[in-house]
Amino acid sequence: MYQHILLAADGSENSVRAAYEAIKLAKCLPSSIIEVVMVTDFDKSKQDILHAQSSESLLLERKRKLSNVEQLLNSEQVKYRITFLKGSPGPEIVRYANEQKVDLLVIGSRGLNGLQEMVLGSVSHKVMKRVHCPALIVK
């Protein structure tokens, strides 16, 4: 079964729905761990750094964004850890998942229609095309 579940999260409702599914899977095997990964986009992080009062306040803000996911994980009493990455979300999630040899990747979807996805792209779509492990997109 899935020992190491990677949950890509950004604090959105989509990532909370994905967290629910990751929890269901983790509860099937008590030794499972959910690793919550949040990627800070380079373009946005430069602006955040310029406006942040300190690196500690920047880290607190990132943790605040994940607080709803973390509260859910705590309430369901599953083992988890949080990892913060920097870069472009799609490629960074793929790189990390492939390097860490995770058993399953769980990611939320914004529910873009075909045209929106073609024009805007989708992190979940980019990840699915390149990740080497089984993956679950949660709508």
N, C-alpha and C positions, 0 to 999 in steps of 0.2 A: 504494500500500500504506500501511501505518500508520507514519508518521514519529514521531508523538508518542503514546506509549501511557501512559495513566494507570493505575497500579496502586494500588487502595485497599487498604491493609494495616494490620493492627493487631498483627502478630506471631503470630497464632494459626495453627494447622495449616491452617485454611481459607485464610488469606492466603498461606501457603507454596505450597499447591496452585495458587492463582491466579498466583503468581509464576512457577511452572513454565510455565504456559500463556503468560504474557506474554513469557517468554524465547523460547519456540518461535516466536512471532510476530515478535519483534524480530530474531531471527537470519535471518529471511527477507529482511530489508532492512538491510544493515550500517549505514546512516545513521540507523536508528531509535534513539530514546532512550526509556527507561522512566522515567517520573517516579513515584516511590513517594510516595504521600500518606498521612499518618497524621493523623487528626482527634482532638483531645483534647476530650472532651465537657465542656461548661461546668460542669455539676453536679459531675462528678468532678474537674475541674481545680481548682475552688475548694478542695476538700478536699486535693488534692495540694499546692497552693501553701501551705496552712496548715501542712502537715506537712513540707514540704521545707526543707532547711537553706539552700539558695540556689537561684537561678534556674539556675545551672550544673548543680547536682545533679538538678534537675528535667529539664533537657535530656538529661543523661546517662541518666536512667531511661527516657525516651522512646526514645532511640537503642538502649538495651539491648533494649527490646521488639521492635525491628525488626532486631536483629542476625542472626537466622536468615534473614530475607529478604535482607539485605545480603550475607551470606556466600554465599548461593546466586547472587546477581547477580554477585558478584566471581568466583566459581569458574567461571561460564559466560562470563565476559569480555564482558558486554554493557554498553553505555553506560547510565548511570542517574544520577539525582539524587534527593534526598530532600527533601520539603517537609512541614513541620508546620503544621497548621491548627488553629484553635480554634473550637468551636461544637458543634452537634448533628451527629453524623456524616452522616446521610442528606442533609439539606439542604446541608450544607457541601460534601460531595463533588459534589453536583449543581451548586451555584453555581460551584465552582472549575472543574469540567470544562467547563461552558458558557462561562465567561469566557475560559478558556485555549484554547477551540476545539480540544480534543484530538481525535485521529483515532479513538481507541478507548479505552474504559474497561474494565478487567478487575477483577472483584471476586469474592471468595469468598462462598460461601453456607454457612450453618450447617446447612442441611438440615431446616428446620422442616417439620412436617406442616401441612396446611391449617388445622386448628384453632389450633395454636400460632402460626402466622403471623397469623391473624386476631386473636387475643387479644394477642400480644406485638408484632406488627409485625416487620418485617425490614428492615435497612438496605439490603440488596441489592434487595429489592422496591421500596422507596421510591425508590431511585436509578433503577431501570429505568423507572419510571413518568414521571420528570421530566427525565432527561438527554437532550440533543439530539444526541448522537453515537451511533454503534454501540456496543453494550456486550456483554460476555461475562460470564455468571455461571458460576463454576466450582464444581462440587459436590465 
